[in-house]
Amino acid sequence: MTHYHYQDRFKKLYQKSVELYRSGNTNKASWFDAEELAFIKANGWRVQDFFDYGEDQATGGEPSYEIAQSIEQARRDYFLHMQNGKRSGKTIDASELPPKDAEMDGIVWLPRIIQKAIGKLRGELCEDIMYCCGGDRHFLQTHDIHPAEFLRLVWAKVDEPEAIVDFVKTRSPETAPA
């Protein structure tokens, strides 16, 4: 695998996914050839990630390519540098996530998105879970946090949930210091 131009290849796969979904092809198993699948796997990604981006972009216009790329760059970095290019072998089922109305220090959705971010970084989300789904985007937009920035924050502060809460509060227009 070559690393220098991986973003160019990612962009082509993202665009292909959007085009295929828009054309009515929802059979993600038919989207990529063997070389593309090997590239996806070598970077720690999933075909499901591309399907989710294709679907959400084709039907709602979000997330943008730039946001998707930055999310997947964080995942790739974690995969290559923290997991040494090896998948964990674990999968988080949707039923294992905190409920959508769960709160942390009064912030709804925060317990859920933290667990989704951990799962995204580690490549452990089941196919029914998308990091940066509509609910995540609403949370992140409400609190003025970029999706990849949140991933990197969780990566850095995974053992310090209070630091994550504090960061969200400093960003949230409702609780940010004046």
NUVONU-19012 format. One record per residue: y, z, x of N, C-alpha, C in turn. Coordinates in Angstrom, 1 decimal, padded with zeros to 4 digits. Layout:
N
> n_y / n_z / n_x / ca_y / ca_z / ca_x / c_y / c_z / c_x
> Y / Z / X / Y / Z / X / Y / Z / X
...
***
This chain:
178
> n_y / n_z / n_x / ca_y / ca_z / ca_x / c_y / c_z / c_x
> -001.2 / 000.0 / 000.8 / 000.0 / 000.0 / 000.0 / 001.2 / 000.0 / 000.9
> 002.2 / -000.8 / 000.5 / 003.5 / -000.8 / 001.2 / 004.4 / 000.1 / 000.4
> 005.2 / 000.9 / 001.1 / 006.1 / 001.9 / 000.5 / 007.6 / 001.4 / 000.4
> 008.0 / 000.6 / 001.3 / 009.4 / 000.2 / 001.4 / 009.9 / -000.4 / 000.1
> 009.1 / -001.3 / -000.5 / 009.5 / -002.0 / -001.7 / 008.8 / -001.6 / -003.0
> 008.3 / -000.3 / -003.0 / 007.6 / 000.1 / -004.2 / 008.5 / 000.1 / -005.5
> 009.8 / 000.4 / -005.3 / 010.6 / 000.4 / -006.5 / 010.8 / -001.0 / -007.1
> 010.7 / -002.0 / -006.3 / 010.8 / -003.4 / -006.9 / 009.6 / -003.7 / -007.7
> 008.4 / -003.3 / -007.2 / 007.2 / -003.5 / -008.0 / 007.2 / -002.6 / -009.2
> 007.6 / -001.4 / -009.1 / 007.7 / -000.5 / -010.3 / 008.6 / -001.2 / -011.4
> 009.7 / -001.7 / -011.0 / 010.6 / -002.4 / -011.9 / 010.0 / -003.5 / -012.6
> 009.2 / -004.3 / -011.9 / 008.5 / -005.5 / -012.5 / 007.5 / -005.0 / -013.6
> 006.8 / -003.9 / -013.2 / 005.8 / -003.3 / -014.2 / 006.5 / -002.7 / -015.4
> 007.6 / -002.0 / -015.2 / 008.4 / -001.5 / -016.3 / 008.8 / -002.6 / -017.2
> 009.4 / -003.6 / -016.7 / 009.9 / -004.8 / -017.5 / 008.8 / -005.5 / -018.2
> 007.7 / -005.6 / -017.5 / 006.5 / -006.2 / -018.1 / 006.0 / -005.4 / -019.3
> 006.0 / -004.1 / -019.1 / 005.6 / -003.2 / -020.2 / 006.5 / -003.3 / -021.4
> 007.8 / -003.4 / -021.2 / 008.7 / -003.5 / -022.4 / 008.5 / -004.9 / -023.0
> 008.4 / -005.9 / -022.3 / 008.1 / -007.3 / -022.8 / 006.8 / -007.3 / -023.6
> 005.8 / -006.8 / -023.1 / 004.5 / -006.8 / -023.8 / 004.6 / -006.0 / -025.1
> 005.2 / -004.9 / -025.0 / 005.3 / -004.1 / -026.3 / 006.1 / -004.8 / -027.3
> 007.2 / -005.4 / -026.9 / 008.1 / -006.1 / -027.8 / 007.4 / -007.3 / -028.4
> 006.5 / -007.9 / -027.6 / 005.8 / -009.1 / -028.1 / 004.7 / -008.7 / -029.1
> 004.4 / -007.4 / -029.3 / 003.4 / -007.0 / -030.2 / 002.1 / -006.6 / -029.6
> 002.0 / -006.7 / -028.3 / 000.8 / -006.3 / -027.6 / 000.8 / -004.8 / -027.3
> 000.1 / -004.1 / -028.1 / 000.0 / -002.6 / -027.9 / -001.4 / -002.2 / -027.3
> -002.1 / -003.2 / -026.8 / -003.4 / -002.9 / -026.1 / -003.1 / -002.7 / -024.6
> -002.7 / -001.5 / -024.3 / -002.3 / -001.2 / -022.9 / -003.4 / -001.5 / -021.9
> -004.7 / -001.5 / -022.3 / -005.8 / -001.8 / -021.4 / -005.7 / -003.3 / -020.9
> -005.0 / -004.1 / -021.6 / -004.9 / -005.5 / -021.2 / -003.6 / -005.8 / -020.4
> -002.8 / -004.9 / -020.2 / -001.5 / -005.1 / -019.6 / -001.4 / -005.4 / -018.1
> -002.3 / -004.8 / -017.4 / -002.3 / -004.9 / -015.9 / -003.5 / -005.5 / -015.3
> -003.4 / -006.3 / -014.2 / -004.5 / -006.8 / -013.5 / -005.0 / -005.7 / -012.5
> -006.1 / -006.0 / -011.8 / -006.7 / -005.0 / -010.9 / -005.7 / -004.6 / -009.8
> -004.9 / -005.6 / -009.3 / -004.0 / -005.2 / -008.2 / -002.9 / -004.3 / -008.7
> -002.4 / -004.6 / -009.9 / -001.4 / -003.7 / -010.5 / -001.9 / -002.3 / -010.8
> -003.1 / -002.3 / -011.3 / -003.7 / -001.0 / -011.6 / -003.9 / -000.2 / -010.3
> -004.3 / -000.8 / -009.2 / -004.4 / -000.1 / -007.9 / -003.1 / 000.4 / -007.5
> -002.0 / -000.4 / -007.7 / -000.7 / 000.1 / -007.3 / -000.3 / 001.3 / -008.1
> -000.5 / 001.2 / -009.4 / -000.2 / 002.3 / -010.3 / -000.9 / 003.6 / -009.8
> -002.2 / 003.5 / -009.6 / -003.0 / 004.6 / -009.2 / -002.6 / 005.2 / -007.8
> -002.3 / 004.3 / -006.9 / -001.9 / 004.7 / -005.5 / -000.6 / 005.5 / -005.5
> 000.2 / 005.3 / -006.5 / 001.5 / 006.0 / -006.6 / 001.5 / 007.2 / -007.5
> 000.3 / 007.5 / -008.0 / 000.1 / 008.7 / -008.8 / 000.5 / 008.6 / -010.3
> 000.7 / 007.3 / -010.7 / 001.2 / 007.1 / -012.0 / 000.0 / 006.8 / -012.9
> 000.3 / 006.6 / -014.2 / -000.7 / 006.3 / -015.2 / -000.3 / 005.1 / -016.0
> -001.2 / 004.3 / -016.5 / -000.9 / 003.2 / -017.4 / -000.2 / 003.7 / -018.6
> -000.6 / 004.9 / -019.1 / 000.1 / 005.5 / -020.2 / 001.6 / 005.7 / -020.0
> 002.0 / 006.0 / -018.8 / 003.4 / 006.1 / -018.5 / 004.1 / 004.8 / -018.8
> 003.6 / 003.7 / -018.4 / 004.2 / 002.4 / -018.6 / 004.2 / 002.1 / -020.1
> 003.1 / 002.4 / -020.8 / 003.0 / 002.2 / -022.2 / 004.1 / 003.0 / -022.9
> 004.2 / 004.2 / -022.6 / 005.3 / 005.1 / -023.2 / 006.7 / 004.5 / -023.0
> 007.0 / 004.1 / -021.8 / 008.3 / 003.5 / -021.5 / 008.5 / 002.2 / -022.3
> 007.4 / 001.4 / -022.3 / 007.5 / 000.1 / -023.0 / 007.8 / 000.4 / -024.5
> 007.0 / 001.3 / -025.1 / 007.2 / 001.6 / -026.5 / 008.6 / 002.1 / -026.8
> 009.0 / 003.2 / -026.1 / 010.2 / 003.8 / -026.4 / 011.4 / 002.9 / -026.1
> 011.4 / 002.1 / -025.0 / 012.5 / 001.2 / -024.7 / 012.5 / 000.1 / -025.8
> 011.4 / -000.5 / -026.1 / 011.3 / -001.6 / -027.1 / 011.7 / -001.1 / -028.5
> 011.4 / 000.1 / -028.9 / 011.7 / 000.6 / -030.2 / 013.0 / 001.4 / -030.4
> 013.5 / 002.0 / -029.3 / 014.7 / 002.8 / -029.4 / 015.7 / 002.6 / -028.3
> 015.4 / 001.8 / -027.3 / 016.3 / 001.6 / -026.2 / 016.4 / 002.7 / -025.1
> 015.5 / 003.7 / -025.2 / 015.5 / 004.7 / -024.2 / 014.1 / 005.0 / -023.8
> 013.8 / 005.6 / -022.7 / 014.7 / 005.8 / -021.6 / 015.0 / 004.4 / -020.9
> 016.1 / 004.4 / -020.2 / 016.5 / 003.2 / -019.5 / 015.6 / 003.0 / -018.3
> 015.6 / 001.8 / -017.7 / 014.8 / 001.6 / -016.5 / 015.2 / 002.6 / -015.4
> 016.5 / 002.8 / -015.3 / 016.9 / 003.7 / -014.2 / 016.4 / 005.1 / -014.4
> 016.4 / 005.6 / -015.6 / 015.8 / 007.0 / -015.9 / 014.3 / 007.0 / -015.6
> 013.6 / 006.0 / -016.1 / 012.2 / 005.9 / -015.9 / 011.9 / 005.9 / -014.4
> 012.6 / 005.0 / -013.7 / 012.3 / 004.9 / -012.3 / 012.6 / 006.2 / -011.6
> 013.6 / 006.9 / -011.9 / 013.9 / 008.2 / -011.2 / 012.8 / 009.3 / -011.6
> 012.4 / 009.3 / -012.8 / 011.3 / 010.2 / -013.2 / 010.0 / 009.9 / -012.4
> 009.7 / 008.6 / -012.3 / 008.4 / 008.2 / -011.6 / 008.6 / 008.3 / -010.1
> 009.8 / 008.2 / -009.6 / 010.0 / 008.5 / -008.2 / 009.7 / 010.0 / -007.9
> 010.1 / 010.9 / -008.7 / 009.9 / 012.3 / -008.5 / 008.4 / 012.5 / -008.6
> 007.7 / 011.9 / -009.6 / 006.2 / 012.1 / -009.7 / 005.5 / 011.5 / -008.4
> 006.0 / 010.3 / -008.0 / 005.4 / 009.7 / -006.8 / 005.6 / 010.6 / -005.6
> 006.8 / 011.2 / -005.4 / 007.0 / 012.0 / -004.2 / 006.1 / 013.3 / -004.3
> 006.0 / 013.9 / -005.5 / 005.2 / 015.0 / -005.6 / 003.7 / 014.7 / -005.3
> 003.3 / 013.6 / -005.8 / 001.9 / 013.1 / -005.6 / 001.6 / 012.9 / -004.1
> 002.5 / 012.1 / -003.5 / 002.2 / 011.8 / -002.1 / 002.4 / 013.0 / -001.1
> 003.4 / 013.8 / -001.4 / 003.8 / 014.8 / -000.4 / 003.3 / 016.2 / -000.7
> 003.1 / 016.5 / -002.0 / 002.5 / 017.8 / -002.4 / 001.0 / 017.8 / -002.6
> 000.6 / 016.7 / -003.2 / -000.8 / 016.5 / -003.6 / -001.6 / 015.7 / -002.5
> -000.9 / 015.2 / -001.5 / -001.5 / 014.4 / -000.5 / -002.2 / 013.2 / -001.0
> -001.6 / 012.6 / -002.1 / -002.2 / 011.4 / -002.7 / -003.5 / 011.6 / -003.5
> -003.8 / 012.9 / -003.9 / -005.0 / 013.2 / -004.6 / -004.6 / 013.8 / -005.9
> -005.2 / 013.3 / -007.0 / -005.0 / 013.8 / -008.3 / -005.6 / 015.2 / -008.4
> -005.1 / 016.0 / -009.3 / -005.6 / 017.4 / -009.4 / -006.9 / 017.5 / -010.2
> -007.2 / 016.5 / -011.0 / -008.4 / 016.5 / -011.8 / -008.2 / 017.3 / -013.1
> -007.1 / 017.9 / -013.3 / -006.8 / 018.7 / -014.5 / -006.1 / 017.8 / -015.5
> -006.2 / 018.2 / -016.8 / -005.4 / 017.5 / -017.8 / -004.9 / 018.6 / -018.8
> -003.6 / 018.5 / -019.1 / -003.0 / 019.4 / -020.1 / -003.1 / 018.8 / -021.5
> -003.8 / 019.4 / -022.4 / -003.8 / 018.9 / -023.8 / -002.6 / 019.3 / -024.5
> -002.2 / 018.5 / -025.4 / -001.0 / 018.7 / -026.2 / -001.0 / 020.1 / -026.9
> -002.2 / 020.6 / -027.3 / -002.3 / 021.9 / -027.9 / -002.0 / 023.1 / -027.0
> -002.0 / 022.8 / -025.7 / -001.8 / 023.8 / -024.7 / -000.3 / 024.1 / -024.4
> 000.5 / 023.2 / -024.9 / 002.0 / 023.3 / -024.6 / 002.6 / 024.4 / -025.6
> 003.6 / 025.0 / -025.1 / 004.3 / 025.9 / -026.1 / 004.8 / 025.1 / -027.3
> 004.9 / 025.8 / -028.4 / 005.4 / 025.1 / -029.6 / 006.8 / 024.5 / -029.4
> 007.2 / 023.5 / -030.2 / 008.5 / 022.9 / -030.1 / 009.6 / 023.9 / -030.4
> 009.4 / 024.9 / -031.2 / 010.4 / 025.8 / -031.5 / 010.4 / 027.1 / -030.6
> 009.5 / 027.1 / -029.6 / 009.5 / 028.2 / -028.7 / 010.8 / 028.3 / -027.9
> 011.2 / 029.6 / -027.6 / 012.5 / 029.8 / -026.9 / 012.3 / 030.6 / -025.6
> 013.2 / 030.4 / -024.7 / 013.2 / 031.2 / -023.5 / 014.7 / 031.6 / -023.3
> 014.9 / 032.9 / -023.4 / 016.3 / 033.4 / -023.4 / 017.2 / 032.7 / -024.4
> 016.6 / 032.5 / -025.6 / 017.4 / 031.9 / -026.7 / 017.5 / 030.4 / -026.6
> 016.9 / 029.7 / -025.7 / 017.0 / 028.3 / -025.5 / 015.8 / 027.6 / -026.1
> 015.9 / 027.0 / -027.2 / 014.8 / 026.3 / -027.9 / 014.3 / 025.1 / -027.0
> 013.0 / 024.9 / -027.0 / 012.4 / 023.7 / -026.3 / 012.2 / 024.0 / -024.8
> 012.9 / 024.9 / -024.2 / 012.8 / 025.2 / -022.8 / 011.4 / 025.5 / -022.3
> 010.7 / 026.4 / -023.0 / 009.3 / 026.7 / -022.5 / 008.4 / 025.4 / -022.5
> 008.6 / 024.6 / -023.5 / 007.8 / 023.4 / -023.7 / 008.2 / 022.4 / -022.6
> 009.4 / 022.1 / -022.3 / 009.8 / 021.1 / -021.4 / 009.5 / 021.6 / -019.9
> 009.5 / 022.9 / -019.7 / 009.1 / 023.3 / -018.4 / 007.7 / 023.0 / -018.1
> 006.8 / 023.3 / -019.1 / 005.4 / 023.0 / -018.9 / 005.1 / 021.5 / -018.8
> 005.9 / 020.7 / -019.6 / 005.7 / 019.3 / -019.5 / 006.2 / 018.8 / -018.2
> 007.2 / 019.3 / -017.6 / 007.7 / 018.9 / -016.3 / 006.7 / 019.3 / -015.2
> 006.1 / 020.4 / -015.3 / 005.0 / 020.8 / -014.4 / 003.9 / 019.8 / -014.5
> 003.5 / 019.6 / -015.7 / 002.4 / 018.6 / -015.9 / 002.7 / 017.2 / -015.4
> 003.9 / 016.8 / -015.6 / 004.3 / 015.5 / -015.1 / 004.3 / 015.4 / -013.6
> 004.9 / 016.4 / -013.0 / 004.9 / 016.4 / -011.5 / 003.4 / 016.4 / -011.0
> 002.5 / 017.1 / -011.6 / 001.2 / 017.2 / -011.1 / 000.3 / 016.1 / -011.6
> 000.8 / 015.3 / -012.5 / 000.0 / 014.2 / -013.1 / -001.1 / 014.7 / -014.0
> -000.8 / 015.7 / -014.7 / -001.8 / 016.4 / -015.6 / -001.6 / 016.2 / -017.1
> -000.6 / 015.5 / -017.5 / -000.4 / 015.3 / -018.9 / -001.4 / 014.4 / -019.5
> -001.9 / 014.8 / -020.7 / -002.9 / 013.9 / -021.4 / -002.1 / 012.7 / -022.0
> -002.8 / 011.8 / -022.5 / -002.2 / 010.6 / -023.0 / -001.3 / 010.8 / -024.2
> -001.4 / 011.9 / -024.9 / -000.6 / 012.2 / -026.1 / 000.7 / 012.8 / -025.7
> 000.9 / 013.1 / -024.4 / 002.2 / 013.8 / -024.0 / 003.0 / 012.9 / -023.1
> 004.2 / 012.8 / -023.4 / 005.2 / 012.0 / -022.6 / 006.3 / 012.9 / -022.1
> 006.5 / 013.0 / -020.8 / 007.7 / 013.7 / -020.3 / 008.8 / 012.7 / -020.6
> 009.9 / 013.2 / -021.1 / 011.1 / 012.4 / -021.5 / 010.9 / 011.7 / -022.8
> 010.1 / 012.3 / -023.7 / 010.0 / 011.8 / -025.1 / 011.3 / 012.0 / -025.8
> 011.4 / 011.6 / -027.1 / 012.6 / 011.8 / -027.8 / 013.0 / 013.3 / -027.9
> 012.1 / 014.2 / -028.1 / 012.5 / 015.6 / -028.1 / 013.0 / 016.1 / -026.7
> 012.4 / 015.7 / -025.7 / 012.8 / 016.0 / -024.3 / 014.2 / 015.4 / -024.1
> 014.4 / 014.2 / -024.5 / 015.7 / 013.5 / -024.2 / 016.8 / 014.2 / -025.0
> 016.5 / 014.7 / -026.2 / 017.5 / 015.4 / -027.0 / 017.8 / 016.7 / -026.3
> 016.8 / 017.5 / -025.8 / 017.1 / 018.7 / -025.1 / 017.9 / 018.4 / -023.8
> 017.5 / 017.4 / -023.0 / 018.2 / 017.2 / -021.8 / 019.7 / 016.7 / -022.0
> 019.8 / 015.8 / -023.0 / 021.2 / 015.4 / -023.3 / 022.1 / 016.5 / -023.8
> 021.5 / 017.4 / -024.7 / 022.2 / 018.5 / -025.2 / 022.7 / 019.4 / -024.1
> 021.9 / 019.6 / -023.1 / 022.2 / 020.5 / -022.0 / 022.8 / 019.7 / -020.7
> 023.0 / 018.4 / -020.9 / 023.6 / 017.6 / -019.8 / 022.9 / 017.7 / -018.5
> 021.6 / 017.4 / -018.6 / 020.7 / 017.5 / -017.4 / 019.9 / 016.1 / -017.4
> 020.0 / 015.5 / -016.2 / 019.2 / 014.2 / -016.0 / 017.7 / 014.6 / -016.0
> 016.9 / 013.7 / -016.6 / 015.4 / 014.0 / -016.6 / 014.8 / 014.2 / -015.3
> 015.2 / 013.4 / -014.3 / 014.6 / 013.5 / -012.9 / 015.2 / 014.8 / -012.2
> 016.4 / 015.1 / -012.5 / 017.0 / 016.3 / -012.0 / 016.2 / 017.5 / -012.5
> 015.9 / 017.5 / -013.7 / 015.1 / 018.7 / -014.3 / 013.7 / 018.7 / -013.6
> 013.1 / 017.6 / -013.4 / 011.8 / 017.6 / -012.7 / 011.9 / 018.2 / -011.3
> 013.0 / 017.8 / -010.6 / 013.1 / 018.4 / -009.2 / 013.5 / 019.9 / -009.2
> 014.2 / 020.3 / -010.3 / 014.6 / 021.7 / -010.4 / 013.3 / 022.5 / -010.6
> 012.4 / 022.0 / -011.6 / 011.2 / 022.7 / -011.8 / 010.3 / 022.7 / -010.6
> 010.3 / 021.6 / -009.9 / 009.5 / 021.6 / -008.6 / 010.0 / 022.7 / -007.7
> 011.3 / 022.8 / -007.5 / 011.9 / 023.8 / -006.6 / 011.8 / 025.2 / -007.0
> 011.8 / 025.4 / -008.4 / 011.9 / 026.8 / -008.9 / 010.7 / 027.1 / -009.8
> 009.6 / 026.5 / -009.6 / 008.4 / 026.7 / -010.5 / 008.0 / 028.1 / -010.7
> 008.2 / 028.9 / -009.6 / 007.9 / 030.3 / -009.7 / 009.0 / 031.2 / -010.0
> 010.2 / 030.6 / -010.4 / 011.4 / 031.4 / -010.7 / 011.9 / 030.9 / -012.1
> 011.2 / 031.2 / -013.2 / 011.7 / 030.7 / -014.5 / 013.1 / 031.1 / -014.8
> 013.5 / 032.3 / -014.3 / 014.9 / 032.8 / -014.6 / 015.9 / 031.9 / -014.0
> 015.6 / 031.3 / -012.8 / 016.5 / 030.4 / -012.1 / 016.7 / 029.1 / -013.0
> 015.6 / 028.7 / -013.6 / 015.7 / 027.5 / -014.5 / 016.5 / 027.8 / -015.7
> 016.3 / 028.9 / -016.3 / 017.2 / 029.3 / -017.4 / 018.6 / 029.4 / -017.0
> 018.9 / 030.0 / -015.9 / 020.3 / 030.1 / -015.4 / 020.9 / 028.7 / -015.2
> 020.1 / 027.8 / -014.6 / 020.6 / 026.4 / -014.4 / 021.0 / 025.7 / -015.7
> 020.0 / 025.8 / -016.7 / 020.3 / 025.2 / -018.0 / 021.5 / 025.8 / -018.6
> 021.7 / 027.1 / -018.5 / 022.9 / 027.7 / -019.1 / 024.2 / 027.2 / -018.5
> 024.1 / 027.0 / -017.2 / 025.3 / 026.5 / -016.5 / 025.7 / 025.1 / -016.9
> 024.7 / 024.3 / -017.3 / 024.9 / 023.0 / -017.7 / 025.2 / 022.8 / -019.2
> 024.7 / 023.7 / -020.0 / 024.9 / 023.5 / -021.4 / 026.3 / 023.7 / -021.8
> 026.9 / 022.8 / -022.5 / 028.3 / 022.9 / -023.0 / 028.5 / 024.2 / -023.8
> 027.5 / 024.7 / -024.4 / 027.6 / 025.9 / -025.3 / 027.7 / 027.2 / -024.4
> 027.0 / 027.2 / -023.2 / 026.9 / 028.4 / -022.5 / 027.5 / 028.3 / -021.0
> 028.0 / 027.1 / -020.7 / 028.5 / 026.9 / -019.3 / 029.8 / 027.7 / -019.1
> 029.9 / 028.3 / -017.9 / 031.2 / 029.0 / -017.6 / 032.4 / 028.1 / -017.8
> 033.5 / 028.6 / -018.2 / 034.7 / 027.8 / -018.4 / 035.3 / 027.4 / -017.1
***
